[in-house]
Structure formats: structure tokens, C-alpha cells
């Protein structure tokens, strides 16, 4: 029997416990392993009572879970980067194997955690840290191990994807779509981590390290959110044959790595453009396997609990022999992160301008000054309106040049407010 201890019985912890309890026989039949949750730590008495466990010795302090000699695998599901970090490090020092779904912790302190695990001959499972029930970590680490990953694109945050889907399908403004997501339980009361791209950036940090072996930090990931997207942007994108997604992008070319999370226009023909609602997906392109798509529910008790259980079962089959899989093998190798001055893509740009002659020529003149050419332009509005939206698609241009031109355009007297711009990503099409 392989003993498991769970620290934290929130949504994912409860889902993990339920799966291991209800499918204990099924897992045994499939693997020949007997896995049992022996103890759990939870400070909320209501969550302890809801678990329905009669054994008074089952619940204990978190350190008791870590130090119990009968527990071989410690599952950390409390979140955060403080106490969770201390408990994981203590478990590794006690030669316990660890499973976690803590994306923020791995993004910020993963190097320390994986370093200690390697030193102690232990393993850290983190399948549940990215995209809930989608086995993308295992696919990239094991299934595509014989590939050089050229690039990957991901919809890594279900809350933002749900909001953008509502805006696209029902024409809702951002604040109403957000309120709908909160009412449905898909968004927190404070949604900043989701809608500003931070949650997706944590996940991108983990996947970039895994795909390229580069020790990227959160500070090196360009991050933007969806709060400034308006229904009119979605309408214009549709007219040009695109959809707007909060897209995570990571690429490596000639030793230069690009990593970013921000609203991006993606061709409607791309597979990721059909990923809607709270679903997540990762599109990975290997030099031998070609494109692969991993799709499914990115959050929730049972999908994420399923990912935690997959790590537990995989570990349980090897823990006796101490056959340890490498966690993260990171190396610089002279590589570096691409700067904004080097990043070259086509762009979408929307300005609100006076509906009068000569406006477009002045705007395009500023773009030309920065060597930015326009591939398409459209305008909506009527003469009786003082200001109308003017939208341009550019050919490929350096991001630095686009931002400098945008700043100059925004200072023009006939421009109202700050203009909006987004990258256009071909996604291999």
C-alpha cells in the first residue's frame, strides 16, 4: 500500500480525495497498486466535516502529514507562495515525494523546489499546475521528448476565455461579461489575476521552462489583459477573419526565446479559435511530431483532481525503486529572451478620430514615419458623430516602433482617448 497525505481540502483537494476513494478499486485493477489517503490537513472545520471521515486521527496538522512515516507522497493543495513553499521544502527534506497544483509557486520558486528534489533523489509532480485535467505536462515532457519544440500557443485561463466568448457570442461589454462569469462562479470577486493575464503567465512560465529548458522568470514574460477589449474590437476582428483570444505564446529560434501572454487576434481557421467558454487548449508544434492539440477543462474539482491523481499513481509505481523522473532540467546555454525591439508581428490598431477629411492620411503618415505599412483599413460611423472608430491592420512591424507611433498618434488633437492595439498571430497558418 502507498500512503498519501493531502494538505488542503478546498476544491481540488476534495476532488482528489473523492477520486482516490471512489476509484481506489479501479486504479488497483488498472495498475496493480493500492493507494490510500491516510491523513489530511485542513484548517476549515466545515470542509473537514463535509469530507465525512469518522476516524478522528485522519485530520492533523500540516507538518504531521509531512512527518508521518507511513505517508510516502505529500499532496500540497493550499496554494500561495509562503506556507506552501515551506511545506513542500520540508517534505522534500524528509525524503517525501510531492504533488502540487500550485502554478504561482512553481513559476516563482520552482528552481529551488526542483533543485532540492534532485538533491534528495525525490520527485515533484505538477501535472495539475497547468490546464487542470489536460495532460499537457506529461505530453510535453514524455510524449514529445524526442522533439525540439519549435513553438506553442495556449489558451490557459478559462475565466478570460469565458468572458471573451460571452463578448463575442452575445455582444456584451467587458464589465457585463465579467459580471456574468462571477455570477456563474467562473470568476473571483477580485478577477485581476485572471483578466490581467497573470494566471496564464504563471502557467506559461512553467510550460516555457519545460519546452525549452530555459530558466525564464515571470519578469521576462510580456503580460497583458483583456479589460480594454471592447465589443467593437471583436466585431472588427470578425470582419477581418480573426478571433480575439487571451493567447499565451512561446517560441524559440536561433537561441532567442519569445514568451508573452496578451489579447491576440488569431485566424478563425486556427484550431484554437474554436476553443470557447471555460475550456483550455495548448497547441504544440514539435520538429518531428508536427502540430499537436491538447484540449479540455482547465479547472474544477474533478478535472484538476484527476491530474493530481495521475501524478500520484505514476509516482506510486516507481517510488519503491526510487526511479525518479527529472523535474525540470534548466540551462541557459547562451540563450536569451527576445526584447520588444526585436519582436516583429502584424498588428491591429483602433483609434477614435474626428470624422473629417485628412485624418486617415495624417495617421498613416505617422505610421510611415516609423516604417509601418498598412495592409487593411476600415471605418465605422456616421457624419453626425463627432468621433468614429478607424481600424488598421499593419504588415509586420517591430513592437517598439508600433508603440512609439501609437504614442504620437494619441497626441494628435483630433484623436479621442488612447488607441488600442493587438498583435496578430498566424499560428502557423
C-alpha positions as CSV (number, residue, x, y, z in Angstrom):
1,X,0.0,0.0,0.0
2,X,1.2,3.5,-0.9
3,X,0.2,6.1,1.7
4,X,-0.8,9.6,0.6
5,X,-1.3,12.7,2.7
6,X,-3.3,15.7,1.4
7,X,-2.6,19.3,2.7
8,X,-5.7,21.4,1.8
9,X,-9.2,20.2,1.2
10,X,-10.5,23.0,-0.9
11,X,-12.0,22.5,-4.4
12,X,-9.0,20.5,-5.8
13,X,-8.2,18.7,-2.5
14,X,-11.7,17.5,-2.1
15,X,-11.8,16.4,-5.8
16,X,-8.5,14.5,-5.3
17,X,-9.8,12.7,-2.2
18,X,-13.1,11.7,-3.8
19,X,-11.3,10.3,-6.9
20,X,-8.9,8.3,-4.8
21,X,-11.6,7.0,-2.5
22,X,-14.2,6.2,-5.1
23,X,-11.8,4.8,-7.7
24,X,-9.4,3.0,-5.4
25,X,-10.5,-0.4,-6.8
26,X,-10.5,0.9,-10.4
27,X,-7.0,2.3,-10.0
28,X,-5.9,-1.0,-8.4
29,X,-7.3,-3.0,-11.3
30,X,-5.6,-0.9,-13.9
31,X,-2.2,-0.6,-12.2
32,X,-1.9,-3.3,-9.5
33,X,-1.3,-0.5,-7.0
34,X,-3.1,0.0,-3.7
35,X,-3.2,3.8,-3.0
36,X,-4.8,5.2,0.1
37,X,-5.2,8.6,1.6
38,X,-4.1,8.1,5.2
39,X,-4.2,11.6,6.6
40,X,-5.2,15.2,5.6
41,X,-4.7,18.7,6.9
42,X,-7.4,21.4,6.6
43,X,-7.9,24.4,8.9
44,X,-11.6,24.9,7.9
45,X,-13.8,22.7,10.2
46,X,-16.7,22.9,7.7
47,X,-14.5,21.3,5.0
48,X,-13.3,18.6,7.4
49,X,-16.9,17.8,8.3
50,X,-18.0,17.8,4.7
51,X,-15.5,15.0,3.9
52,X,-17.5,12.6,6.1
53,X,-14.5,10.8,7.6
54,X,-15.2,9.3,11.0
55,X,-11.6,8.5,12.0
56,X,-10.5,11.3,14.4
57,X,-6.9,10.6,13.6
58,X,-7.4,11.3,9.9
59,X,-7.2,15.1,10.3
60,X,-4.0,16.6,11.6
61,X,-1.6,19.5,11.3
62,X,0.2,20.0,8.0
63,X,3.6,19.2,9.5
64,X,2.2,15.9,10.8
65,X,1.3,15.0,7.3
66,X,4.8,15.8,6.2
67,X,6.5,13.9,9.0
68,X,4.2,10.8,9.1
69,X,6.5,7.9,8.2
70,X,3.5,5.9,6.7
71,X,2.9,8.7,4.1
72,X,5.1,8.4,1.0
73,X,3.5,11.1,-1.2
74,X,2.6,14.5,0.1
75,X,0.0,16.5,-1.9
76,X,0.1,20.3,-1.5
77,X,-3.1,22.0,-2.4
78,X,-3.3,25.0,-0.2
79,X,-2.0,27.5,-2.8
80,X,0.1,30.6,-2.2
81,X,3.8,31.0,-2.2
82,X,4.6,31.3,1.5
83,X,3.4,28.3,3.7
84,X,3.0,26.1,0.7
85,X,6.7,26.6,-0.2
86,X,7.8,25.8,3.3
87,X,5.8,22.6,3.5
88,X,7.0,21.4,0.1
89,X,10.6,22.0,1.0
90,X,10.1,20.3,4.4
91,X,8.5,17.3,2.7
92,X,11.5,17.0,0.3
93,X,13.9,17.3,3.1
94,X,12.0,14.4,4.7
95,X,12.6,12.4,1.5
96,X,8.9,12.5,0.6
97,X,7.7,12.7,-3.0
98,X,5.4,15.7,-3.6
99,X,2.5,16.5,-5.9
100,X,1.3,20.1,-6.3
101,X,-1.2,22.1,-8.4
102,X,0.4,25.4,-7.3
103,X,1.3,27.2,-10.5
104,X,2.2,30.5,-8.9
105,X,4.6,28.8,-6.5
106,X,6.3,26.8,-9.3
107,X,6.6,29.9,-11.5
108,X,8.2,31.9,-8.8
109,X,10.2,29.4,-6.8
110,X,10.3,26.3,-9.0
111,X,14.0,26.4,-9.4
112,X,14.5,26.0,-5.6
113,X,11.9,23.2,-5.4
114,X,13.2,21.1,-8.3
115,X,16.8,21.7,-7.2
116,X,16.1,20.3,-3.7
117,X,14.1,17.4,-5.2
118,X,17.1,16.4,-7.4
119,X,19.5,16.7,-4.5
120,X,17.3,14.4,-2.3
121,X,16.5,11.9,-5.0
122,X,12.8,12.8,-4.8
123,X,10.2,13.8,-7.4
124,X,7.8,16.7,-7.7
125,X,4.6,16.1,-9.8
126,X,3.0,19.2,-11.2
127,X,0.6,18.0,-14.0
128,X,-2.3,19.8,-12.3
129,X,-0.5,23.2,-12.3
130,X,-1.3,23.9,-15.9
131,X,-4.7,23.4,-17.6
132,X,-6.4,21.3,-15.0
133,X,-7.4,17.9,-16.4
134,X,-5.5,18.3,-19.7
135,X,-2.3,16.1,-19.6
136,X,-0.2,18.6,-21.4
137,X,2.8,18.4,-18.9
138,X,3.1,14.7,-19.4
139,X,2.7,15.1,-23.2
140,X,5.4,17.7,-23.5
141,X,7.8,16.0,-21.0
142,X,7.3,12.4,-22.1
143,X,5.3,12.1,-25.3
144,X,7.3,14.8,-27.2
145,X,10.7,14.1,-25.6
146,X,12.2,13.2,-28.9
147,X,11.2,16.6,-30.4
148,X,12.6,20.0,-30.4
149,X,9.7,22.2,-29.6
150,X,9.5,25.0,-32.1
151,X,6.7,26.9,-30.5
152,X,3.4,26.5,-28.7
153,X,0.3,28.6,-28.3
154,X,-2.1,28.3,-25.4
155,X,-5.5,29.4,-24.1
156,X,-4.5,28.9,-20.5
157,X,-7.1,30.8,-18.5
158,X,-10.8,29.6,-18.6
159,X,-12.1,32.8,-16.9
160,X,-10.8,35.1,-19.6
161,X,-11.8,32.7,-22.3
162,X,-15.3,32.6,-20.9
163,X,-15.5,36.4,-20.8
164,X,-14.2,36.8,-24.4
165,X,-16.7,34.1,-25.6
166,X,-19.6,35.9,-24.0
167,X,-18.5,39.2,-25.6
168,X,-18.2,37.5,-29.0
169,X,-21.4,35.5,-28.9
170,X,-23.7,38.0,-27.2
171,X,-22.0,41.3,-27.9
172,X,-21.6,42.1,-24.2
173,X,-19.2,44.7,-23.0
174,X,-16.4,43.5,-20.8
175,X,-17.9,44.6,-17.4
176,X,-21.2,42.7,-18.1
177,X,-19.4,39.6,-19.4
178,X,-17.2,39.7,-16.2
179,X,-20.3,40.0,-14.0
180,X,-21.9,37.0,-15.8
181,X,-18.7,35.0,-15.2
182,X,-18.7,35.9,-11.5
183,X,-22.4,35.0,-11.2
184,X,-21.7,31.6,-12.8
185,X,-18.8,31.0,-10.4
186,X,-16.1,31.2,-13.1
187,X,-14.5,34.4,-11.9
188,X,-13.4,35.6,-8.5
189,X,-14.7,38.7,-6.7
190,X,-11.3,40.2,-7.5
191,X,-10.7,38.8,-11.0
192,X,-7.3,40.6,-11.6
193,X,-5.1,37.5,-11.7
194,X,-7.3,36.1,-14.5
195,X,-8.3,39.1,-16.6
196,X,-4.9,40.8,-16.5
197,X,-3.1,37.7,-17.7
198,X,-1.1,36.9,-14.6
199,X,-2.6,33.4,-14.0
200,X,-1.9,32.5,-17.7
201,X,1.6,33.9,-17.3
202,X,2.3,31.6,-14.4
203,X,1.3,28.7,-16.5
204,X,3.3,29.9,-19.5
205,X,6.4,30.2,-17.3
206,X,6.1,26.5,-16.3
207,X,5.5,25.4,-19.9
208,X,8.3,27.5,-21.3
209,X,10.8,26.0,-18.9
210,X,9.5,22.6,-19.7
211,X,9.6,23.0,-23.5
212,X,12.9,24.9,-23.9
213,X,14.7,24.2,-20.6
214,X,15.3,27.9,-20.2
215,X,15.1,29.3,-16.6
216,X,12.7,32.0,-17.6
217,X,11.3,34.3,-14.8
218,X,7.9,35.9,-14.6
219,X,9.5,39.3,-15.2
220,X,10.7,38.2,-18.6
221,X,7.2,37.3,-19.8
222,X,5.3,40.1,-21.6
223,X,1.9,40.2,-19.9
224,X,-1.3,42.0,-20.8
225,X,-5.0,41.6,-20.0
226,X,-8.4,41.8,-21.7
227,X,-10.1,44.6,-19.7
228,X,-9.7,47.1,-22.5
229,X,-11.2,44.9,-25.2
230,X,-14.5,46.3,-26.5
231,X,-17.3,44.6,-28.5
232,X,-16.3,46.7,-31.5
233,X,-12.8,45.1,-31.5
234,X,-14.4,41.7,-31.6
235,X,-16.7,42.9,-34.4
236,X,-13.8,44.3,-36.4
237,X,-11.7,41.1,-35.8
238,X,-14.6,39.0,-37.2
239,X,-14.8,41.2,-40.3
240,X,-11.1,40.6,-41.0
241,X,-11.3,36.9,-40.4
242,X,-9.9,36.7,-36.8
243,X,-11.0,35.9,-33.3
244,X,-9.6,37.6,-30.2
245,X,-8.1,35.3,-27.5
246,X,-6.0,35.8,-24.4
247,X,-3.2,33.9,-26.0
248,X,0.0,32.5,-24.4
249,X,2.8,32.3,-26.9
250,X,6.3,30.8,-26.6
251,X,8.8,30.4,-29.4
252,X,12.5,29.6,-29.7
253,X,14.5,30.5,-32.8
254,X,18.3,30.5,-33.0
255,X,18.8,30.6,-29.3
256,X,16.3,33.5,-28.8
257,X,13.1,32.9,-26.8
258,X,9.9,34.8,-27.0
259,X,7.3,34.4,-24.3
260,X,4.1,36.5,-23.9
261,X,0.5,36.5,-22.7
262,X,-1.8,39.1,-24.1
263,X,-5.0,39.6,-26.2
264,X,-4.2,38.4,-29.7
265,X,-6.0,38.2,-33.0
266,X,-6.0,34.6,-34.2
267,X,-7.2,33.4,-37.6
268,X,-10.7,31.9,-37.4
269,X,-9.4,28.8,-39.3
270,X,-6.9,28.0,-36.5
271,X,-7.9,25.2,-34.2
272,X,-7.6,27.4,-31.1
273,X,-10.1,29.9,-32.4
274,X,-12.9,27.3,-31.7
275,X,-11.9,26.9,-28.0
276,X,-14.7,28.7,-26.2
277,X,-16.2,29.1,-22.7
278,X,-14.1,27.9,-19.8
279,X,-12.2,25.3,-21.8
280,X,-8.4,25.4,-22.2
281,X,-6.2,24.2,-25.0
282,X,-2.5,24.1,-25.9
283,X,-1.2,23.8,-29.5
284,X,2.3,22.4,-29.5
285,X,4.5,22.2,-32.6
286,X,7.4,19.8,-32.5
287,X,10.1,19.4,-35.2
288,X,9.3,15.7,-35.6
289,X,5.7,15.2,-34.4
290,X,4.4,18.4,-36.0
291,X,1.4,20.1,-34.5
292,X,-0.5,18.6,-31.5
293,X,-3.6,19.9,-29.8
294,X,-4.4,19.3,-26.2
295,X,-7.9,20.4,-25.2
296,X,-10.2,20.1,-22.1
297,X,-11.4,21.6,-18.9
298,X,-8.8,23.7,-17.3
299,X,-10.2,23.9,-13.8
300,X,-12.6,22.4,-11.4
301,X,-12.6,19.9,-8.6
302,X,-12.7,16.7,-10.7
303,X,-10.7,17.7,-13.8
304,X,-7.8,19.1,-11.7
305,X,-8.2,16.4,-9.1
306,X,-7.8,13.9,-12.0
307,X,-4.5,15.5,-12.9
308,X,-3.3,15.3,-9.3
309,X,-4.3,11.6,-9.1
310,X,-2.4,10.9,-12.4
311,X,0.8,12.1,-10.7
312,X,0.1,10.2,-7.6
313,X,-0.4,6.9,-9.5
314,X,2.6,7.5,-11.7
315,X,4.8,8.1,-8.6
316,X,3.3,5.2,-6.7
317,X,4.5,2.8,-9.4
318,X,8.1,4.0,-9.0
319,X,8.6,5.3,-5.5
320,X,9.7,1.9,-4.1
321,X,12.6,1.6,-6.6
322,X,13.4,5.4,-6.4
323,X,13.1,5.6,-10.1
324,X,12.9,9.3,-10.3
325,X,11.8,11.3,-13.3
326,X,13.7,14.6,-13.8
327,X,11.5,17.5,-12.8
328,X,12.9,20.5,-14.7
329,X,16.3,20.4,-16.4
330,X,17.1,24.1,-16.9
331,X,20.1,25.5,-18.6
332,X,20.9,28.9,-20.1
333,X,23.3,27.8,-22.8
334,X,23.9,31.3,-24.0
335,X,20.3,31.8,-24.9
336,X,18.3,34.9,-24.1
337,X,14.8,36.5,-24.1
338,X,13.7,38.5,-27.2
339,X,13.3,42.2,-26.5
340,X,10.3,44.2,-27.6
341,X,12.6,46.0,-30.2
342,X,13.2,42.6,-31.8
343,X,9.6,41.3,-31.7
344,X,8.1,41.7,-35.2
345,X,4.5,40.8,-35.9
346,X,1.5,42.3,-37.8
347,X,-0.7,44.5,-35.6
348,X,-4.4,45.5,-35.2
349,X,-4.8,49.2,-34.3
350,X,-8.0,51.1,-33.5
351,X,-8.2,54.8,-33.0
352,X,-11.2,57.1,-32.3
353,X,-10.9,60.0,-34.6
354,X,-12.8,63.0,-35.8
355,X,-14.9,62.2,-38.8
356,X,-13.3,64.7,-41.1
357,X,-11.1,64.8,-44.2
358,X,-7.4,64.2,-43.9
359,X,-7.5,62.3,-40.6
360,X,-6.5,58.9,-42.1
361,X,-3.7,60.4,-44.1
362,X,-2.2,62.0,-41.0
363,X,-2.4,58.8,-39.0
364,X,-0.9,56.7,-41.8
365,X,1.8,59.3,-42.2
366,X,2.9,58.8,-38.7
367,X,2.9,55.1,-39.2
368,X,5.0,55.5,-42.3
369,X,7.4,57.7,-40.3
370,X,8.1,54.6,-38.2
371,X,8.3,52.3,-41.3
372,X,5.0,50.7,-40.5
373,X,2.8,49.9,-43.6
374,X,-0.9,49.4,-43.5
375,X,-2.4,46.2,-45.0
376,X,-6.0,47.0,-44.5
377,X,-8.2,49.8,-43.1
378,X,-11.9,50.2,-42.3
379,X,-14.0,52.8,-40.6
380,X,-17.5,52.7,-39.0
381,X,-19.6,55.7,-38.1
382,X,-21.8,58.4,-39.4
383,X,-21.1,62.1,-40.2
384,X,-23.3,63.3,-37.3
385,X,-21.0,61.5,-34.8
386,X,-18.1,63.7,-33.6
387,X,-15.6,60.7,-33.4
388,X,-15.7,57.4,-35.2
389,X,-13.5,54.3,-34.9
390,X,-10.9,53.8,-37.5
391,X,-9.2,50.4,-37.7
392,X,-6.0,49.4,-39.4
393,X,-4.1,46.2,-39.8
394,X,-0.4,46.6,-40.4
395,X,2.1,44.5,-42.1
396,X,4.9,43.0,-39.8
397,X,6.5,45.7,-37.7
398,X,8.7,45.9,-34.6
399,X,6.6,46.2,-31.5
400,X,8.8,49.1,-30.3
401,X,8.1,51.1,-33.5
402,X,4.4,50.4,-33.2
403,X,4.3,51.7,-29.6
404,X,6.2,54.8,-30.5
405,X,3.9,55.5,-33.4
406,X,0.9,54.9,-31.3
407,X,2.0,57.3,-28.6
408,X,2.5,60.0,-31.3
409,X,-0.9,59.3,-32.8
410,X,-2.6,59.5,-29.5
411,X,-1.3,63.1,-29.1
412,X,-3.0,64.3,-32.2
413,X,-5.7,66.9,-31.5
414,X,-8.4,65.0,-33.5
415,X,-7.8,61.7,-31.7
416,X,-10.0,61.0,-28.7
417,X,-8.7,58.8,-25.9
418,X,-6.0,56.2,-26.1
419,X,-5.8,53.9,-29.1
420,X,-6.0,50.2,-28.8
421,X,-3.5,47.7,-30.4
422,X,-3.2,44.0,-30.5
423,X,-0.8,41.5,-32.1
424,X,-1.9,39.3,-34.9
425,X,-0.7,35.7,-34.6
426,X,-0.8,33.4,-37.7
427,X,-0.5,30.3,-35.5
428,X,1.3,28.5,-38.4
429,X,-1.4,29.2,-41.0
